[in-house]
Amino acid sequence: MIDKFLDTIVDIAQESGIAGFLADGGWKNLVMIGISFIFMYLAIGKGFEPLLLLPISFGMLLTNLPFTEMYHPDLWNISGGASIDFGKVLHDGGLLDILYMGVKLQLYPPLIFLGIGAMTDFAPLIANPKSFLLGAAAQGGIFFTFIGAALLGFTAAEAGSIAIIGGADGPTAIFVSSRLLSGNGATGAIDTGTIALAAYTYMALVPIIQPPIMKALTTKKERAVKMDQLRPVSKTERVIFPIAVTIVIALLVPSAAPLVGMLMLGNLLKESGVCDRLVKTAQNELMNIITIFLGVSVGATTTADKIMNTKFLGVIILGVLAFCLGTACGVLFGKLMYIFSKGKVNPLIGSAGVSAVPMAARVSQKVGQQENPTNYLLMHAMGPNVAGVIGSAVAAGVLLSICV
Amino acid sequence: MSALQTVLATPEMTSGYVSAVVITGLVVVFACLVILVLFLYIMGFIFNRDKRSGKKNVAAVTDKSVRPEIKPVKANSSTKAVQGGISNEIVAAISAAIAMIGEKTGKKLKIKGIKRASRQGSNSWANAGKVDNTRPF
């Protein structure tokens, strides 16, 4: 009887998660759990993008606890042009596998864009259409990083997925990487989770990354420029804008239509003024539900073998490079506009072109006020900021067209 | 470009391909957004034509040195419109809310007076809540 008791205890011990840590390579899971704690600290203690970093870090914790069986990487690891067997995922998958289907089927990012559209005020952009050019210039970070990724030996699909981090737009990065890394160019070395983790981390670090670049590329005189007040925008213009943008972008870059279309649908619901209930749902319940699903399932993909390799180090380096280049391109284009407008445009608003709404616009405001405390650049920076969202969606469409 | 080619590790990532991605990407993004810039300028021109013509009329009037008739403001005229016991903060909050509604609907709204509603019947906020929650799709 004692033998049976001891055998049972041994069996339980062998099947426990603790035994998993002692197994071959189990220490990596411990390291990953440590990293998840760091991200939890950044989210809770420092307030860095907590709405996303907290679910992502908890997903990371869950997936690295041995034998939890909530996420199965083998169901998603495909190569050689094979496609994911979603029937198998539904049959054999765990909770996080099922939730991750929304990422792989590219459902969550457009739905998040619906919510973002319902919360975004495009009036500063409509009032100052030139802002669109700053939003376009800041996308230079995406394409110049593509060169860096190519030099580091990444495939086209991987390079496109890494480069889109420069768009400073989490849903766009997830949308692009989930599609590109499911295709022929995927080697399995990096995953959507890796890209999302890098993108959201750098987005949280925008107030630290951007100011030194902005100050280095501008003079004191340029930073102190006060811009004219924006004109009021009529309701008719606000209603026409999302419809027109959808038509133009969908006709020119059809692969950007899911993101831009949903963004503009959300905005049209808001600006029409006749769909209050739908707007409230898009802004709150729907957005929050999708954010939880997206965060926790993307976090679950960050298994030890995906993070603890040299490729991830490459993603981290290229990610920060993408952010820096995007900021620099925006500011330099802002300087160009400063020259052509004979000093009427403050170049600092160019850095807001890297999306990261509204953090990047707030950084422009803060840096501008350091030179001139009476200067209010926030609304002027919101123009390039929301233009950056549209610009990064278009850039995503281009990458999807070329790199698949 | 040949130097770039030598360091590109993956066979598909030729220097020509990478250059094509970069150039195409930048050109397409700029082209799309420039089209939207032009569209917004045209839209702004059309919808602000009335306002601009209004401004021109005002300018014409001032050029002719015709001074507009300025009616003296009656003392306490604004305070009379506000019922006693209503603080300035409440007046400011109501004005801001009405200004926002005016901006949202595109109508020019004017506050003629602020007075307390009678306590008879149900609460206005409760009524607003009921209407909001029972409005059909």
Chai-1 contact restraints between the chains, C-beta under 6 A:
chainA,res_idxA,chainB,res_idxB,connection_type,confidence,min_distance_angstrom,max_distance_angstrom,comment,restraint_id
A,I126,B,L40,contact,1.0,0.0,6.0,A-B,restraint_1
A,P129,B,V37,contact,1.0,0.0,6.0,A-B,restraint_2
A,P129,B,L40,contact,1.0,0.0,6.0,A-B,restraint_3
A,P129,B,Y41,contact,1.0,0.0,6.0,A-B,restraint_4
A,F132,B,L33,contact,1.0,0.0,6.0,A-B,restraint_5
A,F132,B,L36,contact,1.0,0.0,6.0,A-B,restraint_6
A,F132,B,V37,contact,1.0,0.0,6.0,A-B,restraint_7
A,A136,B,V29,contact,1.0,0.0,6.0,A-B,restraint_8
A,A136,B,F30,contact,1.0,0.0,6.0,A-B,restraint_9
A,A136,B,L33,contact,1.0,0.0,6.0,A-B,restraint_10
A,Q139,B,V29,contact,1.0,0.0,6.0,A-B,restraint_11
A,F143,B,V22,contact,1.0,0.0,6.0,A-B,restraint_12
A,F143,B,G25,contact,1.0,0.0,6.0,A-B,restraint_13
A,F143,B,L26,contact,1.0,0.0,6.0,A-B,restraint_14
A,F146,B,V21,contact,1.0,0.0,6.0,A-B,restraint_15
A,I147,B,V18,contact,1.0,0.0,6.0,A-B,restraint_16
A,A150,B,L8,contact,1.0,0.0,6.0,A-B,restraint_17
A,A150,B,M13,contact,1.0,0.0,6.0,A-B,restraint_18
A,A150,B,V18,contact,1.0,0.0,6.0,A-B,restraint_19
A,L151,B,V7,contact,1.0,0.0,6.0,A-B,restraint_20
A,G153,B,A9,contact,1.0,0.0,6.0,A-B,restraint_21
A,T155,B,T10,contact,1.0,0.0,6.0,A-B,restraint_22
A,A156,B,E12,contact,1.0,0.0,6.0,A-B,restraint_23
A,S234,B,F47,contact,1.0,0.0,6.0,A-B,restraint_24
A,K235,B,G106,contact,1.0,0.0,6.0,A-B,restraint_25
A,E237,B,M43,contact,1.0,0.0,6.0,A-B,restraint_26
A,E237,B,F47,contact,1.0,0.0,6.0,A-B,restraint_27
A,A244,B,F39,contact,1.0,0.0,6.0,A-B,restraint_28
A,V248,B,I35,contact,1.0,0.0,6.0,A-B,restraint_29
A,V248,B,L36,contact,1.0,0.0,6.0,A-B,restraint_30
A,L252,B,C32,contact,1.0,0.0,6.0,A-B,restraint_31
A,G391,B,V29,contact,1.0,0.0,6.0,A-B,restraint_32
A,V394,B,V29,contact,1.0,0.0,6.0,A-B,restraint_33
A,V394,B,C32,contact,1.0,0.0,6.0,A-B,restraint_34
A,A395,B,V29,contact,1.0,0.0,6.0,A-B,restraint_35
A,V398,B,G25,contact,1.0,0.0,6.0,A-B,restraint_36
A,V398,B,V28,contact,1.0,0.0,6.0,A-B,restraint_37
A,I402,B,V21,contact,1.0,0.0,6.0,A-B,restraint_38
